[in-house]
Each structure stands twice: as C-alpha cells, then as structure tokens.
Amino acid sequence: MRPDLGSGVRKFDSGATRDVDNDKLDFRGFFSACALERFAQYMNEHRKMAGTDELRASDNWKKGIPREVYMSSAWRHFFDWWKEDQGLQSREGLENALCGLWFNLQGYLHEVLKDREAQ
C-alpha cells in the first residue's frame, strides 16, 4: 500500500483506491475477538431462566433494566474481580466476574444512550 499523499485517497499497489480511514471507527482494533467470544459464552450461559428450562432472548436486556439494578450488580462483580486480584476466591471466578461487570457496564451505557436519544 502506498501512503496517502494528502489527497484523502489511499492507493494500493494493485491500483485500487479507497478514501483514508483516519477518522473511521476501527472496531477490529478496538475489540478483542477472544474477549468478545468469552463474553458471548458468558451471556449464553446466563440465558436460562432460574428454576426453569426456558431461555431468554439474547437481547432481552435491551428491553430496559433500571440503572440502579445495573449499578448494584456491577458492584458485586467488581468486588469479585477485586477479591480475585487480591488472591482471594470469589463467588464466581475471575472470568465470570469480568464478564458480569462488562455486562453491567454495557447495560448501563445502553440505558444512558437510550435516554439521550429520547430527549
């Protein structure tokens, strides 16, 4: 690939051209495939409704969960992460604590963004 020569266009050795991507979101770079896969496994494991064999839809959480519920749950998962970091055993282990915290952070942010869009 030849560098952008200030024209806002990249020219590749093959002759193909594309606009520069300096200001575009780089999802491939920003996310970890193995971490995202582990998070999806965690979420799938937690689809089963307590006391039943019924599975929730994978996007059930997008229907709306109060922020205070996310906050309380996030603190529990953070505490488990902290215990694991201190060499102590937690309720659910390090990976589950991190995935649970990730879920609550994402859910809280989802609610913030929904509220912002509604205004």
MIDOSE-1310 file (N, C-alpha, C; in nm, 2 decimals, decimal comma, always signed):
residues 119
mrpd	+0,08/-0,12/+0,00/+0,00/+0,00/+0,00/+0,09/+0,12/+0,00; +0,05/+0,22/-0,08/+0,12/+0,35/-0,08/+0,05/+0,44/+0,02; +0,13/+0,52/+0,08/+0,06/+0,61/+0,18/-0,03/+0,72/+0,11; -0,11/+0,77/+0,19/-0,20/+0,88/+0,15/-0,10/+1,00/+0,11
lgsg	-0,12/+1,06/+0,00/-0,04/+1,17/-0,04/-0,11/+1,30/-0,02; -0,19/+1,31/+0,08/-0,26/+1,43/+0,11/-0,39/+1,46/+0,03; -0,42/+1,36/-0,05/-0,54/+1,38/-0,13/-0,67/+1,33/-0,06; -0,65/+1,26/+0,05/-0,76/+1,20/+0,12/-0,79/+1,06/+0,06
vrkf	-0,71/+1,01/-0,03/-0,73/+0,88/-0,10/-0,60/+0,80/-0,08; -0,63/+0,67/-0,05/-0,52/+0,57/-0,04/-0,51/+0,50/-0,17; -0,39/+0,48/-0,23/-0,38/+0,40/-0,35/-0,30/+0,27/-0,31; -0,35/+0,16/-0,35/-0,29/+0,03/-0,32/-0,20/-0,01/-0,43
dsga	-0,11/-0,10/-0,41/-0,02/-0,15/-0,51/-0,09/-0,21/-0,63; -0,21/-0,27/-0,60/-0,29/-0,33/-0,70/-0,36/-0,23/-0,80; -0,35/-0,10/-0,76/-0,42/+0,00/-0,83/-0,55/+0,05/-0,77; -0,60/-0,03/-0,68/-0,73/+0,00/-0,62/-0,71/+0,12/-0,53
trdv	-0,82/+0,20/-0,51/-0,82/+0,32/-0,43/-0,93/+0,31/-0,33; -0,90/+0,38/-0,21/-1,00/+0,39/-0,11/-0,98/+0,53/-0,04; -1,08/+0,58/+0,02/-1,06/+0,70/+0,10/-0,98/+0,67/+0,22; -0,92/+0,76/+0,29/-0,84/+0,74/+0,41/-0,93/+0,70/+0,52
dndk	-0,88/+0,62/+0,62/-0,97/+0,58/+0,73/-0,93/+0,63/+0,86; -0,86/+0,75/+0,86/-0,81/+0,80/+0,99/-0,92/+0,84/+1,09; -1,03/+0,88/+1,04/-1,14/+0,92/+1,13/-1,25/+0,82/+1,14; -1,23/+0,70/+1,09/-1,33/+0,60/+1,10/-1,31/+0,51/+1,22
ldfr	-1,42/+0,46/+1,28/-1,41/+0,37/+1,39/-1,35/+0,24/+1,35; -1,25/+0,19/+1,43/-1,18/+0,07/+1,40/-1,22/-0,04/+1,49; -1,34/-0,10/+1,47/-1,39/-0,20/+1,56/-1,30/-0,31/+1,57; -1,23/-0,35/+1,46/-1,14/-0,47/+1,46/-1,02/-0,44/+1,56
gffs	-0,98/-0,31/+1,56/-0,87/-0,28/+1,65/-0,91/-0,25/+1,79; -1,03/-0,20/+1,81/-1,08/-0,16/+1,94/-1,12/-0,28/+2,03; -1,16/-0,39/+1,97/-1,21/-0,50/+2,04/-1,12/-0,62/+2,03; -1,13/-0,71/+2,13/-1,06/-0,83/+2,13/-1,15/-0,95/+2,10
acal	-1,12/-1,02/+1,99/-1,20/-1,13/+1,95/-1,22/-1,24/+2,05; -1,11/-1,27/+2,12/-1,12/-1,37/+2,23/-1,20/-1,32/+2,35; -1,18/-1,20/+2,38/-1,26/-1,14/+2,50/-1,41/-1,13/+2,46; -1,44/-1,09/+2,34/-1,58/-1,08/+2,30/-1,64/-1,22/+2,29
erfa	-1,57/-1,32/+2,24/-1,62/-1,45/+2,24/-1,65/-1,51/+2,38; -1,56/-1,48/+2,47/-1,58/-1,53/+2,61/-1,70/-1,46/+2,67; -1,72/-1,33/+2,64/-1,83/-1,26/+2,69/-1,96/-1,32/+2,63; -1,96/-1,35/+2,51/-2,08/-1,41/+2,44/-2,11/-1,55/+2,51
qymn	-2,01/-1,62/+2,54/-2,03/-1,75/+2,61/-2,09/-1,73/+2,75; -2,04/-1,63/+2,82/-2,10/-1,59/+2,95/-2,24/-1,56/+2,94; -2,27/-1,47/+2,84/-2,41/-1,43/+2,82/-2,50/-1,55/+2,78; -2,45/-1,63/+2,70/-2,53/-1,75/+2,66/-2,56/-1,84/+2,78
ehrk	-2,46/-1,86/+2,87/-2,47/-1,94/+2,99/-2,58/-1,88/+3,08; -2,60/-1,75/+3,08/-2,69/-1,69/+3,17/-2,83/-1,66/+3,10; -2,85/-1,72/+2,99/-2,99/-1,70/+2,92/-3,09/-1,78/+2,99; -3,05/-1,89/+3,06/-3,15/-1,98/+3,12/-3,22/-1,91/+3,24
magt	-3,35/-1,91/+3,24/-3,43/-1,85/+3,35/-3,41/-1,94/+3,47; -3,39/-1,88/+3,58/-3,38/-1,95/+3,71/-3,50/-2,04/+3,74; -3,47/-2,16/+3,77/-3,58/-2,25/+3,81/-3,66/-2,31/+3,69; -3,62/-2,28/+3,57/-3,69/-2,34/+3,45/-3,59/-2,38/+3,35
delr	-3,64/-2,44/+3,24/-3,55/-2,47/+3,13/-3,57/-2,37/+3,02; -3,65/-2,26/+3,04/-3,68/-2,16/+2,94/-3,56/-2,07/+2,92; -3,53/-2,03/+2,80/-3,42/-1,94/+2,76/-3,47/-1,81/+2,73; -3,41/-1,70/+2,78/-3,44/-1,57/+2,75/-3,39/-1,54/+2,61
asdn	-3,44/-1,44/+2,54/-3,38/-1,40/+2,41/-3,25/-1,33/+2,44; -3,16/-1,35/+2,35/-3,02/-1,29/+2,38/-3,02/-1,14/+2,40; -3,12/-1,07/+2,35/-3,13/-0,93/+2,36/-3,23/-0,88/+2,46; -3,28/-0,97/+2,55/-3,38/-0,94/+2,65/-3,34/-0,82/+2,73
wkkg	-3,22/-0,81/+2,76/-3,17/-0,70/+2,85/-3,20/-0,56/+2,78; -3,21/-0,56/+2,65/-3,23/-0,43/+2,58/-3,37/-0,37/+2,60; -3,46/-0,45/+2,66/-3,60/-0,41/+2,68/-3,60/-0,30/+2,79; -3,49/-0,30/+2,88/-3,48/-0,20/+2,98/-3,46/-0,26/+3,12
ipre	-3,36/-0,23/+3,18/-3,33/-0,26/+3,32/-3,29/-0,13/+3,39; -3,35/-0,11/+3,50/-3,32/+0,02/+3,57/-3,17/+0,03/+3,60; -3,12/+0,16/+3,59/-2,98/+0,18/+3,61/-2,93/+0,13/+3,75; -3,01/+0,15/+3,85/-2,97/+0,11/+3,99/-2,95/-0,04/+4,00
vyms	-3,02/-0,12/+3,92/-3,00/-0,26/+3,91/-2,87/-0,29/+3,85; -2,83/-0,23/+3,74/-2,70/-0,24/+3,68/-2,59/-0,20/+3,78; -2,61/-0,09/+3,85/-2,51/-0,04/+3,94/-2,49/-0,14/+4,06; -2,59/-0,19/+4,12/-2,58/-0,29/+4,23/-2,51/-0,41/+4,18
sawr	-2,55/-0,46/+4,07/-2,49/-0,59/+4,01/-2,34/-0,56/+3,98; -2,31/-0,45/+3,92/-2,17/-0,41/+3,88/-2,08/-0,41/+4,00; -2,13/-0,36/+4,11/-2,05/-0,35/+4,23/-2,02/-0,50/+4,28; -2,12/-0,59/+4,27/-2,10/-0,72/+4,32/-1,99/-0,79/+4,23
hffd	-2,00/-0,77/+4,10/-1,90/-0,83/+4,01/-1,76/-0,76/+4,03; -1,76/-0,63/+4,05/-1,64/-0,56/+4,07/-1,57/-0,61/+4,20; -1,65/-0,64/+4,30/-1,60/-0,69/+4,43/-1,54/-0,83/+4,41; -1,60/-0,91/+4,33/-1,55/-1,04/+4,30/-1,42/-1,03/+4,22
wwke	-1,41/-0,94/+4,12/-1,29/-0,91/+4,05/-1,18/-0,87/+4,14; -1,21/-0,78/+4,23/-1,11/-0,73/+4,33/-1,06/-0,84/+4,42; -1,15/-0,92/+4,47/-1,11/-1,04/+4,55/-1,01/-1,13/+4,47; -1,05/-1,16/+4,35/-0,96/-1,24/+4,27/-0,82/-1,18/+4,25
dqgl	-0,82/-1,04/+4,23/-0,70/-0,97/+4,21/-0,61/-0,98/+4,34; -0,68/-0,99/+4,45/-0,61/-1,00/+4,58/-0,57/-1,14/+4,62; -0,59/-1,23/+4,53/-0,56/-1,37/+4,55/-0,67/-1,45/+4,63; -0,78/-1,39/+4,65/-0,89/-1,45/+4,72/-0,99/-1,51/+4,63
qsre	-1,06/-1,61/+4,68/-1,16/-1,68/+4,60/-1,29/-1,59/+4,60; -1,35/-1,58/+4,48/-1,48/-1,50/+4,47/-1,59/-1,60/+4,45; -1,71/-1,55/+4,44/-1,83/-1,63/+4,42/-1,83/-1,70/+4,29; -1,77/-1,64/+4,19/-1,79/-1,70/+4,05/-1,66/-1,71/+3,97
glen	-1,55/-1,67/+4,02/-1,42/-1,68/+3,95/-1,39/-1,55/+3,87; -1,27/-1,54/+3,83/-1,23/-1,42/+3,76/-1,30/-1,39/+3,63; -1,30/-1,48/+3,54/-1,36/-1,46/+3,41/-1,51/-1,42/+3,42; -1,58/-1,49/+3,50/-1,72/-1,46/+3,52/-1,74/-1,32/+3,58
alcg	-1,65/-1,29/+3,68/-1,66/-1,16/+3,74/-1,64/-1,05/+3,64; -1,54/-1,07/+3,55/-1,51/-0,97/+3,45/-1,63/-0,96/+3,35; -1,68/-1,07/+3,30/-1,79/-1,07/+3,21/-1,91/-1,01/+3,27; -1,94/-1,04/+3,40/-2,06/-0,98/+3,46/-2,04/-0,83/+3,48
lwfn	-1,92/-0,78/+3,51/-1,90/-0,64/+3,51/-1,92/-0,58/+3,38; -1,86/-0,64/+3,27/-1,88/-0,59/+3,14/-2,03/-0,58/+3,10; -2,10/-0,68/+3,13/-2,25/-0,68/+3,10/-2,31/-0,56/+3,17; -2,29/-0,54/+3,29/-2,35/-0,43/+3,36/-2,30/-0,29/+3,31
lqgy	-2,18/-0,28/+3,28/-2,13/-0,15/+3,22/-2,20/-0,12/+3,09; -2,20/-0,23/+3,01/-2,27/-0,21/+2,88/-2,42/-0,18/+2,89; -2,48/-0,25/+2,98/-2,62/-0,22/+3,00/-2,65/-0,08/+3,05; -2,57/-0,04/+3,15/-2,58/+0,10/+3,20/-2,56/+0,20/+3,09
lhev	-2,46/+0,18/+3,01/-2,43/+0,27/+2,90/-2,54/+0,27/+2,80; -2,60/+0,15/+2,77/-2,71/+0,14/+2,68/-2,83/+0,22/+2,73; -2,86/+0,22/+2,86/-2,97/+0,30/+2,91/-2,94/+0,45/+2,90; -2,82/+0,49/+2,93/-2,78/+0,63/+2,92/-2,80/+0,68/+2,78
lkdr	-2,75/+0,60/+2,68/-2,76/+0,64/+2,54/-2,91/+0,64/+2,49; -2,99/+0,54/+2,54/-3,13/+0,54/+2,51/-3,20/+0,67/+2,56; -3,17/+0,70/+2,68/-3,23/+0,82/+2,74/-3,18/+0,95/+2,66; -3,06/+0,95/+2,62/-3,01/+1,07/+2,55/-3,08/+1,08/+2,41
eaq	-3,10/+0,97/+2,35/-3,17/+0,97/+2,22/-3,32/+1,01/+2,23; -3,38/+0,98/+2,35/-3,52/+1,01/+2,37/-3,54/+1,16/+2,40; -3,44/+1,23/+2,43/-3,45/+1,38/+2,46/-3,45/+1,46/+2,33
